[in-house]
Amino acid sequence: MCALSAPAAAEESETRLLFCVPAQRLDEALLMLAQQADVQLAASGDLDQARHSGEVSGVMSLRAALSRLLTGTGYTFSLMPDGVVTILRADASPGAKPAAPAVPVSPPSTQNLAHVVVSARRRDELWIDVPMAVSVLDGRDLAAQGIENVAASLALVPGVTAIDAGAAFTQIQIRGVSSSLGGNDNGYYLDDLPFTGVTVPWHPDTRIFDVERLEILKGPQGTLFGEGSMGGTVRILTRAPEMERMRATLQTGLVSTQSGGSGGSVRAMGNLPLVRDTLAMRAVVTREVLPGWVDAADGTRDINEQRIRTERVRLRWSPDDRWLTDLNVVHAQTDAPGGDYAADDTLASSLRLANRTAWNSASLSTQRVLPHSRLTLLGSRAVLDTRIAGDLTPTTALSDDIRIESRNLELRWASLGGGNLDWQAGISRRDAIRRDWIAINDTAFDETVRNRADAVFGDATLHPQAARWSIGAGLRYFREDAQARALVSNEPDAGEIRASSDRWIPRVSLGWHLPASGLVYASTSTGFRSGLAQPVSSRVYARAAGIAVADHLDPDRLVSHEIGFKRLLQDGRWRLQGALFRSRWHGLPVRVPIDDANNALANSDGARIHGAELELRFQPDERLDLSAGATFVDARYSADVVDTPIRRGAPVYNVPQVSLAGTARYSWPFGRHLASIAGTVKHHSRRRTGLLGRMDGGDPITALDVRIGLESIRWGMSLYVDNVTNEDGAIDGRSSFVQATRLRPRSLGLEVQYSY
């Protein structure tokens, strides 16, 4: 994957970036280079009559990249004072004004929809050429809309819903794939760092500040991204260090919640070149206090205040134009001493379950550019520590110390692209361990679960340059060995569980490229998850209740068929994407109730899912930016589940059938400043099935956020109102105690930012 940072003006043209631009038609090569360097290009003359470009591959300055790309084409370039790179015929004077009016090659960001480059398939390619549904959210757009975390971002994406439950717990649902059991059912990556909960879907609450972009791949991604990417994969790409320029941003804010408390935030970014042209560091620190608004039964107000702190450091080293290494270190901590965002219909809670969660993770990615390919070595380690203590039910006290550690290693060899065949192959290993120290009333449990997984994979796409069609295929072989051991108070040994499984994961896709920027595609893909051990507490309480449960659950998998289209209209001002999909989820784990506080796990027959989604974005000029998306998903259990309320045809856990989202932003000059107004609206229908198959479900939810901003070159200020309509319905299914996740009530905030 090309990790790209962006110079903002011509005077920064010596900043070295990693470029991956294959030899191709000159106009298309210039579009790709402009996107990778985040610059605006203008050209004089008809580029279609020029020869093909040269290949640009490696770590180099923008000036060096342009020289290589234009060699032998009859064109040269000039770096203009305003940051625009002008492409001229070689016989024109570099300082002369073009004889013909400049023709935009890469339009300004407001008209750049045609040239979005994604690395969804772990290689850089234009969004329009990828035969799968991929949504891209630019970090600058998210900041302008006031989006604070990944969960809020995903709610804007068709086919995707997310629940920010508070206390650092986020649920992600993609195309009806939603489970509270097993490892992550949807992939989650921070740069090249994968997160998996091993025995529960767990995603860190990633803050959006200083994020480059989000890429959301919809549909199973088991071939390239391995286990846990059954519904799709979320990739969060942070901003890379810049080698040549010191930068800094400081942002601070205050917020007050109606009928709740007050909070504030401080966020800072610093970019520091350490060795000219070779080594740089980018550091991000955030501190946030999110207001509480849930009242306790004893009269204590605003008990669910959340305190969030994050640190992120990224170090980039590039000794020459063939080698690039990134080291990422991430810490994220959430303290929720009064509980999460769950409340009853009066926005009160009779339960208080304190939570403290800390993620500590590090990853090392090193890439070596070879003559026609790239070798990448990835290594990472992620550790989750969670402490939960309080009331699980009015009669059940819970204390649970959880530690999850995952180590990942991957070696990948891939083509640089530009020919008739793009390919990649690799091997990977994952070692994970989860340990729980649990006390439920007077019974204590000590359980350790270990998983080791090895995989080999390959993927290739054939797309002859003279043809409109492309065909792709991929295959992964995965093998896992698992072991679980447990001790229970008053029992000598709860036993040991061992299990092994292996699986072949295929994928195939077909694409037909339409004239004037369009694509129609069809694909069949597969996703899977590892099996999981029955928790020792479930085995003990099930045995006491006379309920037979399996010691180990089988792996589950999902096979999906999809047809879709992409289309660019009016020189890229309109971007449309749509898809129809049908999936069969085999072996979906579900919960079997034992009593009000405990449940066991079982494989079900699974679920059948079908749906449709549509996404569009419109940027008619530099002032207005509109986007909208709609999703219909019908996800239903395919058979009755014994000893549970789940019956054939019941909606899958926490999946809304309809979801809608839209954003709008309008900007205009205001003296020497730029003023803007932005709004987001999100709606989803009622989620009908709760955690234990309860059918009372949640409520339809509609939320509106509005933000007004004023900015200059260095300063910016925003006034915002979140949840304008004060939506207080149940986002997810209600529990036995009529509690469900709620939105924060109407909140008024002010943010000020200074950049250097």
N, C-alpha and C positions, 0 to 999 in steps of 0.2 A: 504494500500500500504506500502511495506517495503521501507523506505527511508534509503539507505545504503551509508555509507562512507567507505573509503578503506585505510587500512594500506599498506605501500609500502614495508616493510621489517619485518623480524622476530623480531627485537628489538622493534617494535611497536605493538607486539601481544597483549598487555594489553589494547589497545584502544577498547572501547566498541561499538559494532555495533548492529543493529537490524537484527536478522537472522530469516528467515522463511523457514526452510528446513523440509518438512514432512518426516516421516519414509518411506523408499523405498529401492530399491536395492542400495547396498553400493556404487557402482561405480557412479550411477546417483546422489546419495546424495552428494558425494564428489565433483562432477562437479558443482552442484548448490552452495555448500558452497564456493568453490574456486571463483566462479563468484561474489558472494555477498561480499566476503572479498577482492577481487582483489589480490589474491595471486596465486603462482604457486605451484602445488602439484606434487609429484612424489611418485610412489608406487612400492613395491617389492612383487611379487607374483601375483596370479590370483584372482582378486577381485570378479569375477563372482561366485567363489565358497564360498564366505563369506555370512553370514547371512544378513538380512536386517538391515539397520542402525536404530539408535534411532532417535526420533524427536528432532529437535533443533528449539526452538521457544522462542523468547524473546530478550532482550538487554543484551549482554554479550561480553567478550573478545573472540578473536579467539581461545585461549587456552581452555577456558571453552566450546566453541562450539564444538571443535574437541573431547573433552573428552565425551560430551554427545552423539555425533553422533557415536562414535566408541565403546561405551559401549556394551558389549556382542557380538561383531563381531569377536573377536580373533585378532584384530589389535590395534596398538597404533601409536603414532606419535612422530616426532622429529622436533623441530624448528631449521633450519640450519642457519649459520651466513649470507649466501647470500640471505636470505629471502625466500628460498624454504622450504615448509613443506613436510617432507618425511613421508610416511605411511609405517609402518613396521608390520610384524607379531608380536604378543604379546610376543613370546618366543625369539625374537631377542633383543639384547642389543640396547637401544636407541642411544648410541653413536657409535655403530658399523657400518661398511660399509655393505650395503645390499649384500647378497650372490649372488643375481642375479642382472643384470643391472636394473637401475631404469626405470620404464615404465611411461611415462608422463600420468597423469590423467587429468590435465588441462594444455594444451600446452601453450607456450608463447603467447602473444597477437597477434603475427603475424599468429598464427594457431588456433585462439580461436573462429572461426566463428560458430562452432557447439554449443557453450555453452552460447550464448547470452541470458540473462534473461531480460524479459520485464515485465512491470506492466500495459500493455495495457488494460486488463480487471479488473484493480484495485486489482490485486493479482499477486504475482511473479510467473512466469512460464517460461519455456524455449520457445524461439521464435519458434522453430520447432513444438511445440505442440499447438499453437494458431490458430484456424481455421478462420483466416481472414488475409487480407493483412496488414502487419505491417512492416514499414521500420524503421531502427534504425541507427542514426548518432551519433557516439561517439564524445564527445567534444574534445578529444585529436586529433582525425583525422581531425576535422574541424579546429583546431588551426594550425595543420601542413600544411593545405591547404590554410591558410590565410583567411578563411571565417570570415567576420566581423559581420554579423547580421543574424537573423533567415530567412529573406526573401531570402538572398543569399544561405542559407543552403537548403531551400525547393526546389530550382531550380534543385538540384541534385537528387531529389526523383521522380521515375516514378509515373505517375498519378497525380503529383502535379506541379503547376506553381505558381509563386508569382511575384507581381509587387511592387517594392520599389519605390513609387512615390515621395519620399522625403517629407520634412515637417512632419515627423512622421506618414505618412499614408502608410499603407501596404495593398495590396489586396492579398488574398489567394484563389486559385482555386484548388479544389480537384475533380478529375473525372468529369469535366464539370460543376460543381456547382459553379456558379459565378453570383453575383448580387451586384449592388451598392445600394440596397434598403433593408430595414428591418434590424432586428438584424443580428448578425454574422451568415452567412450561413455555415461556417466551424468553429468548436470548436477551442478554443485557451486557453491553460492553462499554467501558470507559476507555476510549482509545483502543489499545489492544489488550486491555485487562478485562477478562471475563469474570462475571459474578454469578455464582450459583449457590443456592442454599443447601444443597445436598439432600436434605429431607423435608424442606419446606420452601415454597417460592418466596425468596427474599431478595429485595433490590435496595441498594442504598438510596437515600433521599438526596440525589445529586442536584446541586444548585446550578442555575443557568448562568450566573455571572462569569464573563470571559470565556464562554463556550463558542467555538467556531461554528458548528452546525450539528444538527441531529439528522441521522438517516434512519428511516424506519422501513425495513424490508418485510413485506407482508406475504404470508404463505410459509410453509415449512422450509427451513434452511439447514436441515440435518447434514447435507453433503459437505458444505463448506464450514459451517459453524458448529457442527456436532450436536451433542445432547442438549436438550432443553430449548431448542429453537423450533417448537412444533407449530405455534401460531405465526411466528415471525421473529425478527431480531431488531432490537433497538441499539443503535450505535451512537454514542456521544463522543464527538470529536472536539477536543479542547484546542485552544490556540497554541501554536508552536512558538518557541523562543525565536526572537529576531537577533541576528548576529551583529548588526551594525549600529543599532540605535537604542539608547536608553529610553524607556517609556514608563509611565506610571499613571494609574487611575485610582481615585479615591471617591467612594460613594457612601453617603450616609442618609438615613431616613428615619421618620417617625410614623407610627400608625396607631389609630385608635379604633376600637371595635364597639359597635352599638351594643349596649347591655353587657359589655364585657370589659376587659382590661386594655392597657396600652402596651406598645412594644416599640422596638427600634432596631436598626441594623447599621452595621459598618462593614463595607467591603472594600478591599484594596487589591490592586495588581501592580507588580513591578517586573519590568523586563530589563535584564542587565547583561550586556555583552561582557564576557570574561576574558576571552582571547580573540583578538580581531580575526574575523572570517573563519573561526574554528570552533569556538565554544561560547554558549550563551545559556542563560537561565531565565525562566519565567516563573514567578511565584504568585499565588492567589490565596488570600485569607479572607474569610467571612465570619462575622459574628452577628447572630440574629436572636431576638426575643420576639416570639410570635404570641400575640395576646391570647389569654384564656377567656372562655366564655361559657363553659359548662359549670353549673352549680352543683354542689354535693347535697346529699340528703340532710346532713347536719347543719346546713345553712352556709357553709363556706362557699364563697363566690369565686368564679373564674379559676377552677382548680386545674384546668388542662393547659396551662401555659407551657410552651415549648421553647427550649433553649438549644440553639443549633450553632455549632462551630465547625468550620472546615478549613483545612490547609491543603494546598496542592502545589507541588513543585515539579517542574519539568525542566530537565537539563538536556541540551542538544549538543552533540559533538560531531564535527564533520572535518576530518583532517585533510581530505582531498575530494575530488569530484566523483568518486566511486563509492564512498563509504559514508553512511549516516547512522548515528546511534542516538536513541532517545531513552532517558531514564525518567520514569514517572513515580512520584511518591505521593500518596493520597491519605489523608486522615479526615474522617467525618464523625462527629459525635452529636448525639441528640439526648437531651435530658428532659424527661416528661414525668416529673414526680407525682402529678395528679392524674395521669392517664392520657388517653389519646382523644380522638374526635368523636367517640361514641357517646350518644346521649339518647334519652327517651324523647317522646314527642313534645315535652315541655322544655327541652334543652337542659335537662338535669340528669344526674346519674346517681344511682344508689350503690354503685361499685367504684372502687378506686384501685386501679392496677398500675402501680408505678413502673416506669420503664427507663432504663439507661442503655443506650446502644452506641457502640463505637466500631467503625470500620477502619482498619489499618491495612494498606495495600501498597504494593510496589510492583513495577513492571519494567523490564528492559527489552527494548526492541533494537536490533542492529540489522542493517540492510547493506548488502554488497551488490553493486551494480556490475554485472558481467556484460560481455559484448552484446548479447541479444536476450538476456534474461536477468532476473534479480533473485538473489538468495536472501532469505529473511529468517532470522532466529528470534523467537519470542520466549521470554520467561517471565513468570509472574507468581506472586504470592498474595493472597487476600485472607485476612483474618477478621471475623465478626465476633465481638463479645457483647452479649446482651444479658442484662440483669432485670428480671421481672419479679415483682413482689406485691401482693395485695389480695383483693377479693376476686376470685374467679366467678363465684356465685354468692348469694347472700349467706350460704352455709358452707362454702368451700374456700379455704385459704390456699394460695399458691405461692411458692417461691421456686424460681427456675433460673439457674445460671447456665447459659448456653455459650459454647465456644465452637465456632466453625472455622476450619482452616482448609484452604484449597491451594495447591501448587500446580502450576500448569507449565508445560514446555512444548513448543511447537517449532518444527523446522519446515519451511515452505520454499519451494523453487517454482518460479513463475516466469512466463514470457513477459516482455515489455509491451507487446501489442504492436499494432500497425500492419501486421501481415494478414494472411488469410485464416490463420489459426491462432487463437489465444488459449493458453493452457496454464495449469498449475497443478502441483502435486505436493504432498507433504505427509508428515507423520506427527503424532501428538501423544502426550501422556498427561494424565491428570491424577493426582493423589489428593484425596480429601478425607478429612476426619471431623466428626461432630461429637461433642461430649456434652451431656446434660447432667446437671446435679439438680434433681427435682424433689420438692417436698409438697405433697398434697395432704393437707391436714396433718395427721400423725404418721404418714407413710413416706419414706424417703427412697429415692431411686438414683442410681448412678449408672448411666448408660453411655457406651462408646460405639460409634458406627464408623467403619472405615470403608472407603471405596477407592479402588484403583482401576483406571480405565486407560486403554491404549487404542489408538486408531491409526489407520492409513487411509488417505483420500486422494482423489484426483478429480479434475474438472477441466473441460475443454469446450470451446465454442468455435465452430467453423463458419466464417462469413466472407466468402469470396468478394473482393472489392468491386467487381463488375456486376455482381448479382444483388438482387434486393432481399434475398432470403438469408437466414442464418439458422443454424441448428446447434444446440448445446446439450451436453450430457455430463453427468457427474456420478461418482460412486464413493461411498465411505464404508469401510469395514470397522466395526467397533466391538471391543470385548471389554467386559467389566467383571471384576471380582469384588465381592462385598463380604464384610464380616461385622457382626454386631455382638457385643457382650454387655451383660447387665448384672448389677447387684441390687437387691431389694432388702430393705430393713426387715428383720425378723425372718428372713429366708436365706439359707446358705448360698444359693446360687440360682439366678433366674435363667441360666443357660446361655448357650452360644449359638448363633445363627450364621451359616455360611451359604452363599449363593453365587452363581456365575451365570453370565448370559453373553450372547454375542448376536450381532445383527448386521445385515447388509442394508445400506441406505442409498437408494438410487434417485436420480433426477434426470428429467429430459425436458427440453423446451424447443419450440419452433417460433421463429419470428419472420414477419414479412414487412419490409420497410416501404412505406407509402411515399409517393412523390411529395415534395414540399413539406418535409419534417413530420412524419407520422410513422406509427408502428402498430401492427396488430400481432398478437402473440398468443400461444397456447402452451401450457406446461403441466406436467405431473411431477409432484415432489413429495418427499417423505421427511417427517420429523419423528423424534423418539426421545424417551427419557429412560434413565436407569430405574431398576426396581428399588424397593425400599423395605427395610426391616420393620416389622410391627413394633411400635414403641412398647417398652417393657411395661409401662403403666397400663396401656391398653390390654396387654396380655393378662396382667394380674387382675384387673377389674372385670374383664370379660370372663375369666375363669370363675371368679367369685359369683358372677351373675348367671353362670351356666350357659354362656354364649361361646360357640366355637368360632375362633378366628385363625387365619393363616399366620404363620410365623414370619413369612416374607412375601411381599407382593411382587408380582411379575412386572417387567418393564411394560410401558404403554407406548403406542406409536400412532401416528396420524398420517394418512395418505390423502392428498388434496389434488384436485383437478381445477384448472383455472384457464379462462380465456379473458383477454383484456386488450385495451388499446391505449395509445398515447398520441396526442395531437398538439401541434403548435400552430397558431393562427396569427395573422396580422404581424408578421415579422417577430414573432415570439411574444407579443403583448398578451396573448391568451395562451394558457397552458392547461390542457385537459388530460385527465387520466380516469379510466374506469375499468371495472373488472366484475366478472361473475365467477363464483367459486362454489365447489361442492367438496366436502371432506367427510372422511370416516375415521373416527377416533376409536381405536381398539384398546380395551383394557383400562379405561379411565378409572383411577382410584376415587373412591367415595368414602364418606364417613358413615359408620354404623353406630347409632346411639346406644350407649350403655345405661347412662343415667343423665341427670341434668348437667353434670360437670365433666363427664368422661365419654369418650367414643373410641371405637376401633376402626381400622381401615380395611377396605376390601376392594379387589378389582371388580369393576362392573363390566357388562357387555360393551359399554362405551357409549358413543353419541354419534348422531348424524347432524351435519352442519351444512347449510347452504345459505348463500347470501349474495349481495351486490353492493358495490360502493362506487361513488363518483366524487371526483375532486377537480376543482378548477381554481385558477388564479388569473387575475386580470390587472395589468398595469398599463393603463392608457397613456400616462405621461409621468413626469417626475414628481407629480404632486399626489397622485391617488394610487393606492394599492388595496385591492380587494381579493379575498379568498373565501371559498365556501366548500363544504364537503357534506356528504350524506351517506349513511350506511343502513342497510337492512341485513340482519343476521337472524336466522332461525336455527338455533342450536338446541337439540333435544336428546334426552337419554333414549337409547334404542331398545331398552328392555327394563322390566321391573328389577329392582334391587332388593333382595330378601332382607328382612329385618330393618328396613328403612322406609321413610315415607315416599321415596322416589319410585315413580311409576313410569312405564313406557310413555314417551311423549312429553314428559315434564321438561320444562326449560332447564338448560344446564346452569349450574351454580353461578349466580351473579352476572349473567350476560344480558344486557338490554337488547331488545329486538330492533329498536330504531335509535340512531344517534345522529345529531346534526351539529354543525359548528360553522361559524363564520367570523372573519376579521375584516376590519376596515381601518385605513389610516389615511389621513389627508394632511398635507404639509403646505405651508405658504410662507413667503418672506414676511418678516415683522421687523422693520427697521434694518439693523445690521444682524439680526438674529433670524432663526428659523423656528416658526411655531408649528405645532402639530396637535391633532386630536386623533386618538385611536380607541377602538372598541372591540371587544370580543364577546361573542354570545355562544353558549354551549347548551345543548339539550340532549337528554337521553330518556327513553321510555322506562317504565318501571322494571326493575330487576325482580323477577318473580320467585326465584329459588334461593333460600338462604343457606347458611353453613351446613346444617344437618338435614337438608332436604325440606325444611319448613317452607310452606307455600304462601305464607302471608307476605313475603317479599318486601320491597321498598316502595318508593314513590317516583313518579316522573319528576325530573329535575331540569330546571332552566336557570341558567346563571348569566348575568351580564356584568362586564367590567368596563370601565371607562377611564381614560387617561388623557390629560392635557399637558403638553410639554413645551418648553422654550429652551433653545440651545444656541450656543455660539461655537467658535472653534475649540475652545477649551472648557467652557462651562456649560452645564445643563441643569435644568430643574423640571420636575414633574409633579403634578398634583393628580391624585387618582382616587377612584371609588371602586372597591371590589364588592361583588354581590350587591349590585345596585337595588335589585328587587327584594333583597333580604330573604332569599330562598332558604327554607329551613326543613325541607323534606328529608326522608330517609334515602340516602344515596344507595346503600346496599340493603340486603335482606335483614329484617329485624330478627334479633335473637329471641330466646325464650323469655327474656326479661324486657322485651320491647325496646331494646337499644339497637341503634344503627349508626353508621358513620354519617356525620352532618357537615355541611359547609360552614365555614366561619361566617358569622352574621355580617351585615353591611359594615365595611371598614373604610375609613378615610385616612389617606396617607400623603406624605410629602417626601420627595427624594431630591437630593442635590448631588451633583457629580462634578469633579474637576479632573481633567486629563492633562498630562504633560508629555 
